[in-house]
Amino acid sequence: MPNALDPYREALVVEHHTHWPDEYEDWSVADKNRVEALLHGSPAEAAELDYVRQHTGFARVITVTPADLERVSVA
């Protein structure tokens, strides 16, 4: 089920990925890395969260939204 934190899958996360919409392509790598760390540090609060099944577990995929950026900009 996308967009909901799944404790079972979360315990089996072996990779995390962040999908950046094209509108953020001009952001620096350092800025993106900082935001990614904050988003993946609290995945339950992400607006668009999904899990992708892999052979060794799951990959957590967060798609960056304006709401996420507003939330972490306060952090």
PyMOL Python script that loads the backbone (N, CA, C, O; Angstrom):
from pymol import cmd

cmd.read_pdbstr("""\
ATOM      1  N   MET A   1       0.845  -1.178   0.000  1.00  0.00           N
ATOM      2  CA  MET A   1       0.000   0.000   0.000  1.00  0.00           C
ATOM      3  C   MET A   1       0.894   1.246   0.000  1.00  0.00           C
ATOM      4  O   MET A   1       1.608   1.486   0.973  1.00  0.00           O
ATOM      5  N   PRO A   2       0.864   2.020  -1.050  1.00  0.00           N
ATOM      6  CA  PRO A   2       1.700   3.230  -1.093  1.00  0.00           C
ATOM      7  C   PRO A   2       1.195   4.310  -0.141  1.00  0.00           C
ATOM      8  O   PRO A   2       0.027   4.321   0.247  1.00  0.00           O
ATOM      9  N   ASN A   3       2.091   5.207   0.221  1.00  0.00           N
ATOM     10  CA  ASN A   3       1.794   6.370   1.050  1.00  0.00           C
ATOM     11  C   ASN A   3       1.434   6.039   2.493  1.00  0.00           C
ATOM     12  O   ASN A   3       0.822   6.859   3.177  1.00  0.00           O
ATOM     13  N   ALA A   4       1.796   4.872   2.957  1.00  0.00           N
ATOM     14  CA  ALA A   4       1.579   4.533   4.353  1.00  0.00           C
ATOM     15  C   ALA A   4       2.813   3.805   4.868  1.00  0.00           C
ATOM     16  O   ALA A   4       3.342   2.915   4.202  1.00  0.00           O
ATOM     17  N   LEU A   5       3.260   4.182   6.038  1.00  0.00           N
ATOM     18  CA  LEU A   5       4.407   3.508   6.639  1.00  0.00           C
ATOM     19  C   LEU A   5       3.998   2.087   6.995  1.00  0.00           C
ATOM     20  O   LEU A   5       2.977   1.878   7.650  1.00  0.00           O
ATOM     21  N   ASP A   6       4.769   1.137   6.579  1.00  0.00           N
ATOM     22  CA  ASP A   6       4.511  -0.264   6.863  1.00  0.00           C
ATOM     23  C   ASP A   6       5.640  -0.771   7.754  1.00  0.00           C
ATOM     24  O   ASP A   6       6.757  -0.969   7.275  1.00  0.00           O
ATOM     25  N   PRO A   7       5.370  -0.984   9.046  1.00  0.00           N
ATOM     26  CA  PRO A   7       6.434  -1.399   9.968  1.00  0.00           C
ATOM     27  C   PRO A   7       7.143  -2.687   9.549  1.00  0.00           C
ATOM     28  O   PRO A   7       8.353  -2.814   9.737  1.00  0.00           O
ATOM     29  N   TYR A   8       6.405  -3.640   8.985  1.00  0.00           N
ATOM     30  CA  TYR A   8       7.022  -4.885   8.542  1.00  0.00           C
ATOM     31  C   TYR A   8       8.036  -4.612   7.425  1.00  0.00           C
ATOM     32  O   TYR A   8       9.186  -5.046   7.501  1.00  0.00           O
ATOM     33  N   ARG A   9       7.600  -3.893   6.394  1.00  0.00           N
ATOM     34  CA  ARG A   9       8.493  -3.586   5.283  1.00  0.00           C
ATOM     35  C   ARG A   9       9.625  -2.665   5.719  1.00  0.00           C
ATOM     36  O   ARG A   9      10.761  -2.802   5.265  1.00  0.00           O
ATOM     37  N   GLU A  10       9.305  -1.726   6.602  1.00  0.00           N
ATOM     38  CA  GLU A  10      10.319  -0.787   7.075  1.00  0.00           C
ATOM     39  C   GLU A  10      11.467  -1.526   7.761  1.00  0.00           C
ATOM     40  O   GLU A  10      12.625  -1.129   7.632  1.00  0.00           O
ATOM     41  N   ALA A  11      11.153  -2.590   8.483  1.00  0.00           N
ATOM     42  CA  ALA A  11      12.180  -3.379   9.159  1.00  0.00           C
ATOM     43  C   ALA A  11      13.078  -4.110   8.163  1.00  0.00           C
ATOM     44  O   ALA A  11      14.191  -4.513   8.502  1.00  0.00           O
ATOM     45  N   LEU A  12      12.595  -4.276   6.946  1.00  0.00           N
ATOM     46  CA  LEU A  12      13.343  -5.002   5.923  1.00  0.00           C
ATOM     47  C   LEU A  12      13.926  -4.086   4.844  1.00  0.00           C
ATOM     48  O   LEU A  12      14.375  -4.572   3.805  1.00  0.00           O
ATOM     49  N   VAL A  13      13.926  -2.781   5.072  1.00  0.00           N
ATOM     50  CA  VAL A  13      14.469  -1.841   4.096  1.00  0.00           C
ATOM     51  C   VAL A  13      15.990  -1.999   4.028  1.00  0.00           C
ATOM     52  O   VAL A  13      16.688  -1.894   5.036  1.00  0.00           O
ATOM     53  N   VAL A  14      16.483  -2.253   2.811  1.00  0.00           N
ATOM     54  CA  VAL A  14      17.925  -2.395   2.607  1.00  0.00           C
ATOM     55  C   VAL A  14      18.482  -1.274   1.735  1.00  0.00           C
ATOM     56  O   VAL A  14      19.697  -1.092   1.659  1.00  0.00           O
ATOM     57  N   GLU A  15      17.601  -0.524   1.078  1.00  0.00           N
ATOM     58  CA  GLU A  15      18.005   0.609   0.251  1.00  0.00           C
ATOM     59  C   GLU A  15      16.966   1.702   0.390  1.00  0.00           C
ATOM     60  O   GLU A  15      15.804   1.440   0.697  1.00  0.00           O
ATOM     61  N   HIS A  16      17.396   2.922   0.162  1.00  0.00           N
ATOM     62  CA  HIS A  16      16.418   4.002   0.078  1.00  0.00           C
ATOM     63  C   HIS A  16      16.727   4.854  -1.150  1.00  0.00           C
ATOM     64  O   HIS A  16      17.882   5.102  -1.495  1.00  0.00           O
ATOM     65  N   HIS A  17      15.649   5.288  -1.789  1.00  0.00           N
ATOM     66  CA  HIS A  17      15.765   6.081  -3.005  1.00  0.00           C
ATOM     67  C   HIS A  17      14.874   7.306  -2.865  1.00  0.00           C
ATOM     68  O   HIS A  17      13.852   7.279  -2.179  1.00  0.00           O
ATOM     69  N   THR A  18      15.281   8.371  -3.526  1.00  0.00           N
ATOM     70  CA  THR A  18      14.502   9.600  -3.508  1.00  0.00           C
ATOM     71  C   THR A  18      14.269  10.022  -4.945  1.00  0.00           C
ATOM     72  O   THR A  18      15.207  10.169  -5.728  1.00  0.00           O
ATOM     73  N   HIS A  19      13.006  10.212  -5.276  1.00  0.00           N
ATOM     74  CA  HIS A  19      12.659  10.671  -6.617  1.00  0.00           C
ATOM     75  C   HIS A  19      12.439  12.181  -6.552  1.00  0.00           C
ATOM     76  O   HIS A  19      11.588  12.671  -5.810  1.00  0.00           O
ATOM     77  N   TRP A  20      13.221  12.901  -7.340  1.00  0.00           N
ATOM     78  CA  TRP A  20      13.135  14.359  -7.400  1.00  0.00           C
ATOM     79  C   TRP A  20      12.414  14.756  -8.674  1.00  0.00           C
ATOM     80  O   TRP A  20      12.889  14.428  -9.761  1.00  0.00           O
ATOM     81  N   PRO A  21      11.283  15.451  -8.586  1.00  0.00           N
ATOM     82  CA  PRO A  21      10.625  15.956  -9.795  1.00  0.00           C
ATOM     83  C   PRO A  21      11.549  16.923 -10.551  1.00  0.00           C
ATOM     84  O   PRO A  21      12.463  17.505  -9.968  1.00  0.00           O
ATOM     85  N   ASP A  22      11.302  17.081 -11.831  1.00  0.00           N
ATOM     86  CA  ASP A  22      12.149  17.911 -12.689  1.00  0.00           C
ATOM     87  C   ASP A  22      12.276  19.348 -12.203  1.00  0.00           C
ATOM     88  O   ASP A  22      13.287  19.998 -12.472  1.00  0.00           O
ATOM     89  N   GLU A  23      11.294  19.845 -11.509  1.00  0.00           N
ATOM     90  CA  GLU A  23      11.335  21.244 -11.064  1.00  0.00           C
ATOM     91  C   GLU A  23      12.460  21.516 -10.060  1.00  0.00           C
ATOM     92  O   GLU A  23      12.767  22.674  -9.780  1.00  0.00           O
ATOM     93  N   TYR A  24      13.079  20.460  -9.515  1.00  0.00           N
ATOM     94  CA  TYR A  24      14.168  20.634  -8.554  1.00  0.00           C
ATOM     95  C   TYR A  24      15.528  20.283  -9.139  1.00  0.00           C
ATOM     96  O   TYR A  24      16.495  20.118  -8.394  1.00  0.00           O
ATOM     97  N   GLU A  25      15.618  20.165 -10.457  1.00  0.00           N
ATOM     98  CA  GLU A  25      16.877  19.746 -11.081  1.00  0.00           C
ATOM     99  C   GLU A  25      18.004  20.754 -10.892  1.00  0.00           C
ATOM    100  O   GLU A  25      19.174  20.393 -11.017  1.00  0.00           O
ATOM    101  N   ASP A  26      17.676  22.007 -10.593  1.00  0.00           N
ATOM    102  CA  ASP A  26      18.723  23.014 -10.414  1.00  0.00           C
ATOM    103  C   ASP A  26      19.259  23.074  -8.981  1.00  0.00           C
ATOM    104  O   ASP A  26      20.142  23.880  -8.686  1.00  0.00           O
ATOM    105  N   TRP A  27      18.735  22.230  -8.090  1.00  0.00           N
ATOM    106  CA  TRP A  27      19.229  22.207  -6.712  1.00  0.00           C
ATOM    107  C   TRP A  27      20.618  21.569  -6.686  1.00  0.00           C
ATOM    108  O   TRP A  27      20.924  20.688  -7.489  1.00  0.00           O
ATOM    109  N   SER A  28      21.442  22.022  -5.765  1.00  0.00           N
ATOM    110  CA  SER A  28      22.788  21.450  -5.634  1.00  0.00           C
ATOM    111  C   SER A  28      22.710  20.056  -5.022  1.00  0.00           C
ATOM    112  O   SER A  28      21.733  19.711  -4.359  1.00  0.00           O
ATOM    113  N   VAL A  29      23.734  19.273  -5.250  1.00  0.00           N
ATOM    114  CA  VAL A  29      23.810  17.923  -4.690  1.00  0.00           C
ATOM    115  C   VAL A  29      23.794  17.993  -3.161  1.00  0.00           C
ATOM    116  O   VAL A  29      23.149  17.171  -2.510  1.00  0.00           O
ATOM    117  N   ALA A  30      24.495  18.961  -2.593  1.00  0.00           N
ATOM    118  CA  ALA A  30      24.533  19.101  -1.135  1.00  0.00           C
ATOM    119  C   ALA A  30      23.149  19.381  -0.566  1.00  0.00           C
ATOM    120  O   ALA A  30      22.776  18.811   0.459  1.00  0.00           O
ATOM    121  N   ASP A  31      22.385  20.251  -1.216  1.00  0.00           N
ATOM    122  CA  ASP A  31      21.034  20.546  -0.747  1.00  0.00           C
ATOM    123  C   ASP A  31      20.125  19.325  -0.860  1.00  0.00           C
ATOM    124  O   ASP A  31      19.342  19.036   0.044  1.00  0.00           O
ATOM    125  N   LYS A  32      20.239  18.620  -1.972  1.00  0.00           N
ATOM    126  CA  LYS A  32      19.422  17.413  -2.144  1.00  0.00           C
ATOM    127  C   LYS A  32      19.784  16.352  -1.104  1.00  0.00           C
ATOM    128  O   LYS A  32      18.901  15.700  -0.547  1.00  0.00           O
ATOM    129  N   ASN A  33      21.070  16.181  -0.845  1.00  0.00           N
ATOM    130  CA  ASN A  33      21.496  15.188   0.156  1.00  0.00           C
ATOM    131  C   ASN A  33      20.972  15.534   1.541  1.00  0.00           C
ATOM    132  O   ASN A  33      20.561  14.646   2.288  1.00  0.00           O
ATOM    133  N   ARG A  34      20.982  16.817   1.892  1.00  0.00           N
ATOM    134  CA  ARG A  34      20.477  17.238   3.200  1.00  0.00           C
ATOM    135  C   ARG A  34      18.985  16.942   3.322  1.00  0.00           C
ATOM    136  O   ARG A  34      18.535  16.416   4.340  1.00  0.00           O
ATOM    137  N   VAL A  35      18.222  17.277   2.291  1.00  0.00           N
ATOM    138  CA  VAL A  35      16.779  17.036   2.302  1.00  0.00           C
ATOM    139  C   VAL A  35      16.484  15.534   2.318  1.00  0.00           C
ATOM    140  O   VAL A  35      15.600  15.081   3.044  1.00  0.00           O
ATOM    141  N   GLU A  36      17.221  14.769   1.521  1.00  0.00           N
ATOM    142  CA  GLU A  36      17.022  13.318   1.498  1.00  0.00           C
ATOM    143  C   GLU A  36      17.254  12.704   2.873  1.00  0.00           C
ATOM    144  O   GLU A  36      16.483  11.845   3.302  1.00  0.00           O
ATOM    145  N   ALA A  37      18.292  13.127   3.563  1.00  0.00           N
ATOM    146  CA  ALA A  37      18.575  12.601   4.902  1.00  0.00           C
ATOM    147  C   ALA A  37      17.423  12.907   5.852  1.00  0.00           C
ATOM    148  O   ALA A  37      17.039  12.058   6.657  1.00  0.00           O
ATOM    149  N   LEU A  38      16.875  14.105   5.763  1.00  0.00           N
ATOM    150  CA  LEU A  38      15.754  14.473   6.629  1.00  0.00           C
ATOM    151  C   LEU A  38      14.493  13.683   6.278  1.00  0.00           C
ATOM    152  O   LEU A  38      13.777  13.230   7.171  1.00  0.00           O
ATOM    153  N   LEU A  39      14.223  13.518   4.995  1.00  0.00           N
ATOM    154  CA  LEU A  39      13.029  12.771   4.580  1.00  0.00           C
ATOM    155  C   LEU A  39      13.107  11.309   4.984  1.00  0.00           C
ATOM    156  O   LEU A  39      12.143  10.753   5.511  1.00  0.00           O
ATOM    157  N   HIS A  40      14.254  10.686   4.737  1.00  0.00           N
ATOM    158  CA  HIS A  40      14.393   9.269   5.067  1.00  0.00           C
ATOM    159  C   HIS A  40      14.586   9.051   6.568  1.00  0.00           C
ATOM    160  O   HIS A  40      14.434   7.933   7.060  1.00  0.00           O
ATOM    161  N   GLY A  41      14.920  10.114   7.288  1.00  0.00           N
ATOM    162  CA  GLY A  41      15.020  10.020   8.745  1.00  0.00           C
ATOM    163  C   GLY A  41      13.664   9.915   9.417  1.00  0.00           C
ATOM    164  O   GLY A  41      13.561   9.420  10.539  1.00  0.00           O
ATOM    165  N   SER A  42      12.626  10.377   8.739  1.00  0.00           N
ATOM    166  CA  SER A  42      11.261  10.274   9.267  1.00  0.00           C
ATOM    167  C   SER A  42      10.311   9.910   8.128  1.00  0.00           C
ATOM    168  O   SER A  42       9.497  10.733   7.709  1.00  0.00           O
ATOM    169  N   PRO A  43      10.414   8.677   7.626  1.00  0.00           N
ATOM    170  CA  PRO A  43       9.630   8.285   6.451  1.00  0.00           C
ATOM    171  C   PRO A  43       8.120   8.298   6.684  1.00  0.00           C
ATOM    172  O   PRO A  43       7.357   8.441   5.728  1.00  0.00           O
ATOM    173  N   ALA A  44       7.681   8.155   7.908  1.00  0.00           N
ATOM    174  CA  ALA A  44       6.239   8.158   8.185  1.00  0.00           C
ATOM    175  C   ALA A  44       5.604   9.494   7.835  1.00  0.00           C
ATOM    176  O   ALA A  44       4.401   9.560   7.586  1.00  0.00           O
ATOM    177  N   GLU A  45       6.393  10.554   7.814  1.00  0.00           N
ATOM    178  CA  GLU A  45       5.859  11.880   7.541  1.00  0.00           C
ATOM    179  C   GLU A  45       5.917  12.246   6.057  1.00  0.00           C
ATOM    180  O   GLU A  45       5.424  13.306   5.670  1.00  0.00           O
ATOM    181  N   ALA A  46       6.500  11.404   5.232  1.00  0.00           N
ATOM    182  CA  ALA A  46       6.617  11.693   3.798  1.00  0.00           C
ATOM    183  C   ALA A  46       5.246  11.661   3.133  1.00  0.00           C
ATOM    184  O   ALA A  46       4.416  10.804   3.437  1.00  0.00           O
ATOM    185  N   ALA A  47       5.021  12.593   2.232  1.00  0.00           N
ATOM    186  CA  ALA A  47       3.741  12.671   1.535  1.00  0.00           C
ATOM    187  C   ALA A  47       3.567  11.527   0.536  1.00  0.00           C
ATOM    188  O   ALA A  47       2.464  11.005   0.373  1.00  0.00           O
ATOM    189  N   GLU A  48       4.652  11.140  -0.130  1.00  0.00           N
ATOM    190  CA  GLU A  48       4.584  10.053  -1.111  1.00  0.00           C
ATOM    191  C   GLU A  48       5.651   9.018  -0.787  1.00  0.00           C
ATOM    192  O   GLU A  48       6.829   9.198  -1.097  1.00  0.00           O
ATOM    193  N   LEU A  49       5.223   7.946  -0.166  1.00  0.00           N
ATOM    194  CA  LEU A  49       6.109   6.875   0.285  1.00  0.00           C
ATOM    195  C   LEU A  49       5.675   5.572  -0.356  1.00  0.00           C
ATOM    196  O   LEU A  49       4.483   5.269  -0.416  1.00  0.00           O
ATOM    197  N   ASP A  50       6.631   4.806  -0.829  1.00  0.00           N
ATOM    198  CA  ASP A  50       6.319   3.513  -1.417  1.00  0.00           C
ATOM    199  C   ASP A  50       7.454   2.550  -1.088  1.00  0.00           C
ATOM    200  O   ASP A  50       8.561   2.970  -0.750  1.00  0.00           O
ATOM    201  N   TYR A  51       7.167   1.262  -1.191  1.00  0.00           N
ATOM    202  CA  TYR A  51       8.164   0.223  -0.980  1.00  0.00           C
ATOM    203  C   TYR A  51       8.239  -0.633  -2.239  1.00  0.00           C
ATOM    204  O   TYR A  51       7.215  -0.997  -2.817  1.00  0.00           O
ATOM    205  N   VAL A  52       9.459  -0.949  -2.655  1.00  0.00           N
ATOM    206  CA  VAL A  52       9.669  -1.786  -3.825  1.00  0.00           C
ATOM    207  C   VAL A  52      10.338  -3.069  -3.354  1.00  0.00           C
ATOM    208  O   VAL A  52      11.394  -3.034  -2.722  1.00  0.00           O
ATOM    209  N   ARG A  53       9.716  -4.202  -3.669  1.00  0.00           N
ATOM    210  CA  ARG A  53      10.237  -5.504  -3.262  1.00  0.00           C
ATOM    211  C   ARG A  53      11.500  -5.806  -4.030  1.00  0.00           C
ATOM    212  O   ARG A  53      11.557  -5.630  -5.247  1.00  0.00           O
ATOM    213  N   GLN A  54      12.517  -6.264  -3.313  1.00  0.00           N
ATOM    214  CA  GLN A  54      13.774  -6.690  -3.923  1.00  0.00           C
ATOM    215  C   GLN A  54      14.101  -8.085  -3.408  1.00  0.00           C
ATOM    216  O   GLN A  54      13.432  -8.582  -2.502  1.00  0.00           O
ATOM    217  N   HIS A  55      15.102  -8.708  -3.963  1.00  0.00           N
ATOM    218  CA  HIS A  55      15.470 -10.058  -3.536  1.00  0.00           C
ATOM    219  C   HIS A  55      15.917 -10.089  -2.081  1.00  0.00           C
ATOM    220  O   HIS A  55      15.685 -11.071  -1.377  1.00  0.00           O
ATOM    221  N   THR A  56      16.554  -9.022  -1.636  1.00  0.00           N
ATOM    222  CA  THR A  56      17.127  -9.017  -0.291  1.00  0.00           C
ATOM    223  C   THR A  56      16.287  -8.266   0.730  1.00  0.00           C
ATOM    224  O   THR A  56      16.671  -8.198   1.898  1.00  0.00           O
ATOM    225  N   GLY A  57      15.169  -7.707   0.333  1.00  0.00           N
ATOM    226  CA  GLY A  57      14.322  -6.942   1.246  1.00  0.00           C
ATOM    227  C   GLY A  57      13.492  -5.944   0.459  1.00  0.00           C
ATOM    228  O   GLY A  57      12.912  -6.278  -0.574  1.00  0.00           O
ATOM    229  N   PHE A  58      13.442  -4.730   0.952  1.00  0.00           N
ATOM    230  CA  PHE A  58      12.660  -3.688   0.295  1.00  0.00           C
ATOM    231  C   PHE A  58      13.496  -2.434   0.102  1.00  0.00           C
ATOM    232  O   PHE A  58      14.429  -2.166   0.858  1.00  0.00           O
ATOM    233  N   ALA A  59      13.145  -1.677  -0.919  1.00  0.00           N
ATOM    234  CA  ALA A  59      13.707  -0.340  -1.115  1.00  0.00           C
ATOM    235  C   ALA A  59      12.605   0.646  -0.746  1.00  0.00           C
ATOM    236  O   ALA A  59      11.474   0.527  -1.218  1.00  0.00           O
ATOM    237  N   ARG A  60      12.936   1.612   0.092  1.00  0.00           N
ATOM    238  CA  ARG A  60      12.001   2.675   0.427  1.00  0.00           C
ATOM    239  C   ARG A  60      12.165   3.765  -0.615  1.00  0.00           C
ATOM    240  O   ARG A  60      13.284   4.216  -0.861  1.00  0.00           O
ATOM    241  N   VAL A  61      11.076   4.197  -1.231  1.00  0.00           N
ATOM    242  CA  VAL A  61      11.107   5.231  -2.257  1.00  0.00           C
ATOM    243  C   VAL A  61      10.241   6.401  -1.800  1.00  0.00           C
ATOM    244  O   VAL A  61       9.044   6.246  -1.557  1.00  0.00           O
ATOM    245  N   ILE A  62      10.860   7.564  -1.689  1.00  0.00           N
ATOM    246  CA  ILE A  62      10.137   8.778  -1.332  1.00  0.00           C
ATOM    247  C   ILE A  62      10.209   9.726  -2.520  1.00  0.00           C
ATOM    248  O   ILE A  62      11.289  10.020  -3.033  1.00  0.00           O
ATOM    249  N   THR A  63       9.049  10.196  -2.948  1.00  0.00           N
ATOM    250  CA  THR A  63       8.973  11.208  -3.991  1.00  0.00           C
ATOM    251  C   THR A  63       8.832  12.562  -3.312  1.00  0.00           C
ATOM    252  O   THR A  63       7.917  12.772  -2.516  1.00  0.00           O
ATOM    253  N   VAL A  64       9.723  13.462  -3.620  1.00  0.00           N
ATOM    254  CA  VAL A  64       9.754  14.779  -2.986  1.00  0.00           C
ATOM    255  C   VAL A  64       8.564  15.608  -3.456  1.00  0.00           C
ATOM    256  O   VAL A  64       8.290  15.701  -4.653  1.00  0.00           O
ATOM    257  N   THR A  65       7.861  16.209  -2.495  1.00  0.00           N
ATOM    258  CA  THR A  65       6.733  17.096  -2.789  1.00  0.00           C
ATOM    259  C   THR A  65       6.982  18.450  -2.137  1.00  0.00           C
ATOM    260  O   THR A  65       7.807  18.554  -1.230  1.00  0.00           O
ATOM    261  N   PRO A  66       6.284  19.484  -2.584  1.00  0.00           N
ATOM    262  CA  PRO A  66       6.413  20.788  -1.931  1.00  0.00           C
ATOM    263  C   PRO A  66       6.073  20.725  -0.433  1.00  0.00           C
ATOM    264  O   PRO A  66       6.685  21.429   0.371  1.00  0.00           O
ATOM    265  N   ALA A  67       5.113  19.894  -0.064  1.00  0.00           N
ATOM    266  CA  ALA A  67       4.752  19.755   1.352  1.00  0.00           C
ATOM    267  C   ALA A  67       5.919  19.187   2.158  1.00  0.00           C
ATOM    268  O   ALA A  67       6.163  19.614   3.286  1.00  0.00           O
ATOM    269  N   ASP A  68       6.637  18.229   1.584  1.00  0.00           N
ATOM    270  CA  ASP A  68       7.807  17.662   2.262  1.00  0.00           C
ATOM    271  C   ASP A  68       8.879  18.726   2.454  1.00  0.00           C
ATOM    272  O   ASP A  68       9.476  18.834   3.525  1.00  0.00           O
ATOM    273  N   LEU A  69       9.115  19.508   1.410  1.00  0.00           N
ATOM    274  CA  LEU A  69      10.146  20.546   1.499  1.00  0.00           C
ATOM    275  C   LEU A  69       9.787  21.592   2.546  1.00  0.00           C
ATOM    276  O   LEU A  69      10.661  22.073   3.266  1.00  0.00           O
ATOM    277  N   GLU A  70       8.530  21.940   2.634  1.00  0.00           N
ATOM    278  CA  GLU A  70       8.103  22.910   3.639  1.00  0.00           C
ATOM    279  C   GLU A  70       8.302  22.343   5.045  1.00  0.00           C
ATOM    280  O   GLU A  70       8.738  23.049   5.953  1.00  0.00           O
ATOM    281  N   ARG A  71       7.978  21.065   5.211  1.00  0.00           N
ATOM    282  CA  ARG A  71       8.113  20.424   6.518  1.00  0.00           C
ATOM    283  C   ARG A  71       9.566  20.343   6.961  1.00  0.00           C
ATOM    284  O   ARG A  71       9.868  20.640   8.117  1.00  0.00           O
ATOM    285  N   VAL A  72      10.470  19.951   6.079  1.00  0.00           N
ATOM    286  CA  VAL A  72      11.868  19.789   6.481  1.00  0.00           C
ATOM    287  C   VAL A  72      12.628  21.105   6.507  1.00  0.00           C
ATOM    288  O   VAL A  72      13.700  21.186   7.107  1.00  0.00           O
ATOM    289  N   SER A  73      12.091  22.139   5.865  1.00  0.00           N
ATOM    290  CA  SER A  73      12.779  23.424   5.899  1.00  0.00           C
ATOM    291  C   SER A  73      12.730  24.041   7.291  1.00  0.00           C
ATOM    292  O   SER A  73      13.544  24.903   7.622  1.00  0.00           O
ATOM    293  N   VAL A  74      11.775  23.599   8.105  1.00  0.00           N
ATOM    294  CA  VAL A  74      11.650  24.064   9.480  1.00  0.00           C
ATOM    295  C   VAL A  74      12.655  23.315  10.358  1.00  0.00           C
ATOM    296  O   VAL A  74      13.080  23.820  11.397  1.00  0.00           O
ATOM    297  N   ALA A  75      13.033  22.097   9.927  1.00  0.00           N
ATOM    298  CA  ALA A  75      13.938  21.257  10.733  1.00  0.00           C
ATOM    299  C   ALA A  75      15.328  21.841  10.801  1.00  0.00           C
ATOM    300  O   ALA A  75      16.210  21.263  11.436  1.00  0.00           O
TER     301      ALA A  75
END
""", "prot")
cmd.dss("prot")
cmd.show_as("cartoon", "prot")
cmd.util.cbc("prot")
cmd.orient("prot")
